[in-house]
Amino acid sequence: AQPAPGGDPDAAARPAGPTILIVDALAPDATRDSGSLRLIGLMRLLIAEGAHVVFLPANRMDAGAATARLQALGIECWHAPHAPRLPAWLRRHGARFDAVVLCRHYVAREFLPLVRRHAPQARVLFDTVDLHYLRERRAAELSGDPAALRAAARTRRLELDVIERSDVTLLVSEA
């Protein structure tokens, strides 16, 4: 599987199954929060189904032990200084991906156009976990804060826009 001199250096690393890129705000750390535990569980399921999982945090930070734990699972992790900013990284790697999972509406909103441009073959899955605007709206209604209610309405527009532009939305909610 070793590429010829001057050939594609990534050729030997190409897996047989689907390659799935996951982008979240930062590297998941199961010792930090339940959302991280859920995302790591999703990555484990994908690997068990034969997928090659690639993780890139939007903040491009090496999370130390958390990143090492992902790598120990067989997840290909990218971060600075090895990963340039996402537009350049996707220009180079976008053709590899069969699917891209974008976590959180603010991450998905920023990166969805880049994924469509540099990985047009990939299905885009928006993993929103829940509808964030519902939490914001409920808190605004409880507090009676009109500014918070307007912010919740803005979040709703942003979330629904990303849902509309994604191929699939993962949501852990009956709502």
PyRosetta script that sets phi, psi and omega in degrees:
from pyrosetta import init, pose_from_sequence

init()
pose = pose_from_sequence("AQPAPGGDPDAAARPAGPTILIVDALAPDATRDSGSLRLIGLMRLLIAEGAHVVFLPANRMDAGAATARLQALGIECWHAPHAPRLPAWLRRHGARFDAVVLCRHYVAREFLPLVRRHAPQARVLFDTVDLHYLRERRAAELSGDPAALRAAARTRRLELDVIERSDVTLLVSEA")
pose.set_psi(1, -1.7)
pose.set_omega(1, -179.2)
pose.set_phi(2, -68.4)
pose.set_psi(2, 127.6)
pose.set_omega(2, 179.4)
pose.set_phi(3, -70.9)
pose.set_psi(3, 153.4)
pose.set_omega(3, 177.4)
pose.set_phi(4, -66.6)
pose.set_psi(4, 153.5)
pose.set_omega(4, 176.8)
pose.set_phi(5, -54.2)
pose.set_psi(5, 132.9)
pose.set_omega(5, -178.6)
pose.set_phi(6, 82.3)
pose.set_psi(6, -2.0)
pose.set_omega(6, -179.7)
pose.set_phi(7, -84.0)
pose.set_psi(7, -168.3)
pose.set_omega(7, -178.9)
pose.set_phi(8, -74.1)
pose.set_psi(8, 113.7)
pose.set_omega(8, -177.3)
pose.set_phi(9, -67.7)
pose.set_psi(9, -17.8)
pose.set_omega(9, 179.9)
pose.set_phi(10, -88.8)
pose.set_psi(10, -6.5)
pose.set_omega(10, -173.8)
pose.set_phi(11, -58.9)
pose.set_psi(11, -41.2)
pose.set_omega(11, -177.3)
pose.set_phi(12, -68.6)
pose.set_psi(12, -22.7)
pose.set_omega(12, -176.3)
pose.set_phi(13, -90.6)
pose.set_psi(13, -3.6)
pose.set_omega(13, -177.1)
pose.set_phi(14, -70.0)
pose.set_psi(14, 124.6)
pose.set_omega(14, -179.0)
pose.set_phi(15, -80.0)
pose.set_psi(15, 165.4)
pose.set_omega(15, 179.1)
pose.set_phi(16, -77.6)
pose.set_psi(16, -36.0)
pose.set_omega(16, -177.7)
pose.set_phi(17, -86.5)
pose.set_psi(17, -173.6)
pose.set_omega(17, 180.0)
pose.set_phi(18, -66.6)
pose.set_psi(18, 148.0)
pose.set_omega(18, 176.7)
pose.set_phi(19, -108.4)
pose.set_psi(19, 126.0)
pose.set_omega(19, -174.8)
pose.set_phi(20, -122.3)
pose.set_psi(20, 123.2)
pose.set_omega(20, 175.3)
pose.set_phi(21, -92.2)
pose.set_psi(21, 133.6)
pose.set_omega(21, 174.5)
pose.set_phi(22, -119.2)
pose.set_psi(22, 126.8)
pose.set_omega(22, 177.2)
pose.set_phi(23, -120.3)
pose.set_psi(23, 121.8)
pose.set_omega(23, 174.3)
pose.set_phi(24, -128.2)
pose.set_psi(24, 169.9)
pose.set_omega(24, -177.2)
pose.set_phi(25, -57.5)
pose.set_psi(25, -42.6)
pose.set_omega(25, 178.9)
pose.set_phi(26, -149.8)
pose.set_psi(26, 168.5)
pose.set_omega(26, -177.2)
pose.set_phi(27, -63.3)
pose.set_psi(27, 133.0)
pose.set_omega(27, 178.5)
pose.set_phi(28, -68.6)
pose.set_psi(28, 141.8)
pose.set_omega(28, 179.5)
pose.set_phi(29, -135.8)
pose.set_psi(29, 107.6)
pose.set_omega(29, -175.9)
pose.set_phi(30, -60.6)
pose.set_psi(30, -18.7)
pose.set_omega(30, 178.1)
pose.set_phi(31, -83.3)
pose.set_psi(31, -5.9)
pose.set_omega(31, -175.0)
pose.set_phi(32, -100.1)
pose.set_psi(32, -46.4)
pose.set_omega(32, -174.3)
pose.set_phi(33, -159.7)
pose.set_psi(33, 163.8)
pose.set_omega(33, -177.4)
pose.set_phi(34, -70.7)
pose.set_psi(34, -29.6)
pose.set_omega(34, 177.2)
pose.set_phi(35, -62.3)
pose.set_psi(35, -38.8)
pose.set_omega(35, 176.4)
pose.set_phi(36, -65.0)
pose.set_psi(36, -43.4)
pose.set_omega(36, 179.3)
pose.set_phi(37, -59.8)
pose.set_psi(37, -41.6)
pose.set_omega(37, 178.4)
pose.set_phi(38, -63.6)
pose.set_psi(38, -45.3)
pose.set_omega(38, -178.5)
pose.set_phi(39, -65.4)
pose.set_psi(39, -40.8)
pose.set_omega(39, 177.0)
pose.set_phi(40, -63.5)
pose.set_psi(40, -39.3)
pose.set_omega(40, 175.8)
pose.set_phi(41, -61.6)
pose.set_psi(41, -40.8)
pose.set_omega(41, 176.9)
pose.set_phi(42, -63.2)
pose.set_psi(42, -42.3)
pose.set_omega(42, 178.1)
pose.set_phi(43, -62.1)
pose.set_psi(43, -42.3)
pose.set_omega(43, 178.5)
pose.set_phi(44, -61.1)
pose.set_psi(44, -41.7)
pose.set_omega(44, 178.7)
pose.set_phi(45, -63.2)
pose.set_psi(45, -43.2)
pose.set_omega(45, 179.6)
pose.set_phi(46, -62.0)
pose.set_psi(46, -43.4)
pose.set_omega(46, 178.4)
pose.set_phi(47, -63.1)
pose.set_psi(47, -43.3)
pose.set_omega(47, 179.9)
pose.set_phi(48, -62.0)
pose.set_psi(48, -27.9)
pose.set_omega(48, 178.8)
pose.set_phi(49, -87.2)
pose.set_psi(49, 4.7)
pose.set_omega(49, 175.4)
pose.set_phi(50, 95.7)
pose.set_psi(50, 8.6)
pose.set_omega(50, 179.1)
pose.set_phi(51, -83.8)
pose.set_psi(51, 151.2)
pose.set_omega(51, 169.8)
pose.set_phi(52, -97.9)
pose.set_psi(52, 119.8)
pose.set_omega(52, -175.1)
pose.set_phi(53, -101.2)
pose.set_psi(53, 130.8)
pose.set_omega(53, 176.8)
pose.set_phi(54, -117.7)
pose.set_psi(54, 131.6)
pose.set_omega(54, 179.9)
pose.set_phi(55, -119.8)
pose.set_psi(55, 133.7)
pose.set_omega(55, 176.1)
pose.set_phi(56, -135.0)
pose.set_psi(56, 114.9)
pose.set_omega(56, 176.4)
pose.set_phi(57, -75.8)
pose.set_psi(57, 139.4)
pose.set_omega(57, 179.9)
pose.set_phi(58, -60.0)
pose.set_psi(58, -30.0)
pose.set_omega(58, 179.0)
pose.set_phi(59, -81.7)
pose.set_psi(59, -5.9)
pose.set_omega(59, 177.6)
pose.set_phi(60, 58.0)
pose.set_psi(60, 21.8)
pose.set_omega(60, -178.1)
pose.set_phi(61, -92.2)
pose.set_psi(61, 140.4)
pose.set_omega(61, 170.9)
pose.set_phi(62, -76.8)
pose.set_psi(62, 119.0)
pose.set_omega(62, -177.3)
pose.set_phi(63, -90.4)
pose.set_psi(63, 20.8)
pose.set_omega(63, 175.1)
pose.set_phi(64, 61.5)
pose.set_psi(64, -117.7)
pose.set_omega(64, -175.9)
pose.set_phi(65, -61.4)
pose.set_psi(65, -36.6)
pose.set_omega(65, 179.9)
pose.set_phi(66, -64.9)
pose.set_psi(66, -41.9)
pose.set_omega(66, 177.4)
pose.set_phi(67, -65.0)
pose.set_psi(67, -42.9)
pose.set_omega(67, 179.3)
pose.set_phi(68, -60.9)
pose.set_psi(68, -38.0)
pose.set_omega(68, 178.6)
pose.set_phi(69, -66.1)
pose.set_psi(69, -37.2)
pose.set_omega(69, 176.3)
pose.set_phi(70, -64.7)
pose.set_psi(70, -44.6)
pose.set_omega(70, 179.7)
pose.set_phi(71, -62.3)
pose.set_psi(71, -36.6)
pose.set_omega(71, 178.9)
pose.set_phi(72, -64.2)
pose.set_psi(72, -23.9)
pose.set_omega(72, 176.1)
pose.set_phi(73, -80.7)
pose.set_psi(73, -8.4)
pose.set_omega(73, -177.7)
pose.set_phi(74, 97.7)
pose.set_psi(74, 11.8)
pose.set_omega(74, -179.7)
pose.set_phi(75, -84.7)
pose.set_psi(75, 130.6)
pose.set_omega(75, 177.4)
pose.set_phi(76, -80.1)
pose.set_psi(76, 112.2)
pose.set_omega(76, -175.4)
pose.set_phi(77, -106.8)
pose.set_psi(77, 134.3)
pose.set_omega(77, 177.1)
pose.set_phi(78, -118.7)
pose.set_psi(78, 143.9)
pose.set_omega(78, 177.2)
pose.set_phi(79, -163.6)
pose.set_psi(79, 168.8)
pose.set_omega(79, 176.8)
pose.set_phi(80, -66.5)
pose.set_psi(80, 147.0)
pose.set_omega(80, 4.1)
pose.set_phi(81, -88.1)
pose.set_psi(81, 1.4)
pose.set_omega(81, -176.2)
pose.set_phi(82, -77.9)
pose.set_psi(82, -25.7)
pose.set_omega(82, 178.9)
pose.set_phi(83, -108.7)
pose.set_psi(83, 118.7)
pose.set_omega(83, 174.0)
pose.set_phi(84, -70.8)
pose.set_psi(84, -179.1)
pose.set_omega(84, 177.6)
pose.set_phi(85, -55.3)
pose.set_psi(85, 153.3)
pose.set_omega(85, -169.8)
pose.set_phi(86, -55.5)
pose.set_psi(86, -40.2)
pose.set_omega(86, 179.4)
pose.set_phi(87, -56.6)
pose.set_psi(87, -45.9)
pose.set_omega(87, 179.9)
pose.set_phi(88, -69.3)
pose.set_psi(88, -39.6)
pose.set_omega(88, -179.7)
pose.set_phi(89, -64.3)
pose.set_psi(89, -43.9)
pose.set_omega(89, 179.9)
pose.set_phi(90, -68.3)
pose.set_psi(90, -33.9)
pose.set_omega(90, 175.8)
pose.set_phi(91, -58.0)
pose.set_psi(91, -38.9)
pose.set_omega(91, -178.4)
pose.set_phi(92, -79.8)
pose.set_psi(92, -39.1)
pose.set_omega(92, -170.3)
pose.set_phi(93, -109.3)
pose.set_psi(93, -8.8)
pose.set_omega(93, -172.4)
pose.set_phi(94, -54.9)
pose.set_psi(94, -35.8)
pose.set_omega(94, -177.7)
pose.set_phi(95, -66.3)
pose.set_psi(95, -15.2)
pose.set_omega(95, -178.3)
pose.set_phi(96, -73.3)
pose.set_psi(96, -23.3)
pose.set_omega(96, -163.7)
pose.set_phi(97, -96.7)
pose.set_psi(97, 132.7)
pose.set_omega(97, 173.6)
pose.set_phi(98, -86.3)
pose.set_psi(98, -28.9)
pose.set_omega(98, 179.1)
pose.set_phi(99, -150.2)
pose.set_psi(99, 151.3)
pose.set_omega(99, 176.3)
pose.set_phi(100, -129.7)
pose.set_psi(100, 126.0)
pose.set_omega(100, 177.1)
pose.set_phi(101, -102.7)
pose.set_psi(101, 119.9)
pose.set_omega(101, 178.7)
pose.set_phi(102, -109.0)
pose.set_psi(102, 120.5)
pose.set_omega(102, -176.0)
pose.set_phi(103, -99.1)
pose.set_psi(103, 138.6)
pose.set_omega(103, 177.2)
pose.set_phi(104, 75.1)
pose.set_psi(104, 137.5)
pose.set_omega(104, -173.9)
pose.set_phi(105, -64.0)
pose.set_psi(105, -35.8)
pose.set_omega(105, -177.9)
pose.set_phi(106, -72.5)
pose.set_psi(106, -29.8)
pose.set_omega(106, 174.4)
pose.set_phi(107, -72.9)
pose.set_psi(107, -47.7)
pose.set_omega(107, -178.5)
pose.set_phi(108, -61.4)
pose.set_psi(108, -41.5)
pose.set_omega(108, -178.8)
pose.set_phi(109, -61.0)
pose.set_psi(109, -39.9)
pose.set_omega(109, -179.0)
pose.set_phi(110, -73.4)
pose.set_psi(110, -40.9)
pose.set_omega(110, -170.2)
pose.set_phi(111, -98.0)
pose.set_psi(111, -15.4)
pose.set_omega(111, -177.9)
pose.set_phi(112, -58.3)
pose.set_psi(112, -45.2)
pose.set_omega(112, 178.0)
pose.set_phi(113, -62.1)
pose.set_psi(113, -35.4)
pose.set_omega(113, 178.4)
pose.set_phi(114, -67.1)
pose.set_psi(114, -40.3)
pose.set_omega(114, 178.8)
pose.set_phi(115, -65.2)
pose.set_psi(115, -44.3)
pose.set_omega(115, 179.4)
pose.set_phi(116, -60.9)
pose.set_psi(116, -36.6)
pose.set_omega(116, -178.5)
pose.set_phi(117, -75.5)
pose.set_psi(117, -45.2)
pose.set_omega(117, -171.2)
pose.set_phi(118, -101.2)
pose.set_psi(118, -8.7)
pose.set_omega(118, 176.1)
pose.set_phi(119, -139.3)
pose.set_psi(119, 58.5)
pose.set_omega(119, -173.6)
pose.set_phi(120, -63.2)
pose.set_psi(120, -21.5)
pose.set_omega(120, 179.6)
pose.set_phi(121, -78.2)
pose.set_psi(121, -16.5)
pose.set_omega(121, -173.4)
pose.set_phi(122, -82.6)
pose.set_psi(122, 138.9)
pose.set_omega(122, 169.9)
pose.set_phi(123, -76.2)
pose.set_psi(123, 138.9)
pose.set_omega(123, -179.3)
pose.set_phi(124, -104.4)
pose.set_psi(124, 121.0)
pose.set_omega(124, 177.4)
pose.set_phi(125, -110.2)
pose.set_psi(125, 125.0)
pose.set_omega(125, 177.6)
pose.set_phi(126, -97.7)
pose.set_psi(126, 113.6)
pose.set_omega(126, 179.0)
pose.set_phi(127, -98.7)
pose.set_psi(127, 95.2)
pose.set_omega(127, -177.6)
pose.set_phi(128, -95.1)
pose.set_psi(128, -8.5)
pose.set_omega(128, -178.5)
pose.set_phi(129, 62.0)
pose.set_psi(129, -63.5)
pose.set_omega(129, 176.6)
pose.set_phi(130, -139.8)
pose.set_psi(130, 177.6)
pose.set_omega(130, 175.9)
pose.set_phi(131, -91.8)
pose.set_psi(131, 104.3)
pose.set_omega(131, -174.7)
pose.set_phi(132, -60.4)
pose.set_psi(132, -35.7)
pose.set_omega(132, -177.8)
pose.set_phi(133, -61.9)
pose.set_psi(133, -29.3)
pose.set_omega(133, 178.6)
pose.set_phi(134, -64.6)
pose.set_psi(134, -41.2)
pose.set_omega(134, 177.0)
pose.set_phi(135, -62.7)
pose.set_psi(135, -45.5)
pose.set_omega(135, -179.9)
pose.set_phi(136, -62.1)
pose.set_psi(136, -44.0)
pose.set_omega(136, -178.3)
pose.set_phi(137, -65.1)
pose.set_psi(137, -42.8)
pose.set_omega(137, 179.5)
pose.set_phi(138, -62.2)
pose.set_psi(138, -41.9)
pose.set_omega(138, 178.0)
pose.set_phi(139, -64.7)
pose.set_psi(139, -40.2)
pose.set_omega(139, 179.9)
pose.set_phi(140, -65.4)
pose.set_psi(140, -40.1)
pose.set_omega(140, 179.0)
pose.set_phi(141, -66.3)
pose.set_psi(141, -38.8)
pose.set_omega(141, 178.2)
pose.set_phi(142, -66.5)
pose.set_psi(142, -38.7)
pose.set_omega(142, -177.7)
pose.set_phi(143, -84.5)
pose.set_psi(143, -19.3)
pose.set_omega(143, -177.0)
pose.set_phi(144, 72.0)
pose.set_psi(144, 20.7)
pose.set_omega(144, -176.7)
pose.set_phi(145, -88.5)
pose.set_psi(145, 111.6)
pose.set_omega(145, -178.9)
pose.set_phi(146, -65.1)
pose.set_psi(146, -33.2)
pose.set_omega(146, 178.7)
pose.set_phi(147, -66.6)
pose.set_psi(147, -39.7)
pose.set_omega(147, 178.4)
pose.set_phi(148, -67.4)
pose.set_psi(148, -34.4)
pose.set_omega(148, 177.5)
pose.set_phi(149, -66.4)
pose.set_psi(149, -40.9)
pose.set_omega(149, 176.4)
pose.set_phi(150, -64.8)
pose.set_psi(150, -38.5)
pose.set_omega(150, 177.8)
pose.set_phi(151, -64.0)
pose.set_psi(151, -40.2)
pose.set_omega(151, 178.5)
pose.set_phi(152, -64.7)
pose.set_psi(152, -38.7)
pose.set_omega(152, 177.9)
pose.set_phi(153, -65.4)
pose.set_psi(153, -38.2)
pose.set_omega(153, 177.5)
pose.set_phi(154, -65.4)
pose.set_psi(154, -45.6)
pose.set_omega(154, 177.9)
pose.set_phi(155, -59.2)
pose.set_psi(155, -39.9)
pose.set_omega(155, 178.4)
pose.set_phi(156, -59.2)
pose.set_psi(156, -47.3)
pose.set_omega(156, 179.0)
pose.set_phi(157, -59.8)
pose.set_psi(157, -43.4)
pose.set_omega(157, -179.2)
pose.set_phi(158, -65.0)
pose.set_psi(158, -45.6)
pose.set_omega(158, -179.5)
pose.set_phi(159, -64.1)
pose.set_psi(159, -46.7)
pose.set_omega(159, -178.7)
pose.set_phi(160, -66.0)
pose.set_psi(160, -31.6)
pose.set_omega(160, 175.6)
pose.set_phi(161, -64.2)
pose.set_psi(161, -45.1)
pose.set_omega(161, 179.1)
pose.set_phi(162, -65.8)
pose.set_psi(162, -40.2)
pose.set_omega(162, 177.7)
pose.set_phi(163, -59.3)
pose.set_psi(163, -44.9)
pose.set_omega(163, -178.6)
pose.set_phi(164, -63.8)
pose.set_psi(164, -36.2)
pose.set_omega(164, -176.7)
pose.set_phi(165, -87.6)
pose.set_psi(165, -5.7)
pose.set_omega(165, 178.6)
pose.set_phi(166, -92.8)
pose.set_psi(166, 156.5)
pose.set_omega(166, 177.0)
pose.set_phi(167, -77.0)
pose.set_psi(167, -36.3)
pose.set_omega(167, -177.7)
pose.set_phi(168, -142.8)
pose.set_psi(168, 143.6)
pose.set_omega(168, 174.2)
pose.set_phi(169, -121.4)
pose.set_psi(169, 128.3)
pose.set_omega(169, 175.7)
pose.set_phi(170, -97.1)
pose.set_psi(170, 125.5)
pose.set_omega(170, -174.5)
pose.set_phi(171, -142.2)
pose.set_psi(171, 128.5)
pose.set_omega(171, 179.7)
pose.set_phi(172, -102.8)
pose.set_psi(172, 75.4)
pose.set_omega(172, -177.2)
pose.set_phi(173, -168.9)
pose.set_psi(173, 141.7)
pose.set_omega(173, 173.9)
pose.set_phi(174, -74.2)
pose.set_psi(174, -25.3)
pose.set_omega(174, 178.1)
pose.set_phi(175, -68.3)
pose.dump_pdb("model.pdb")
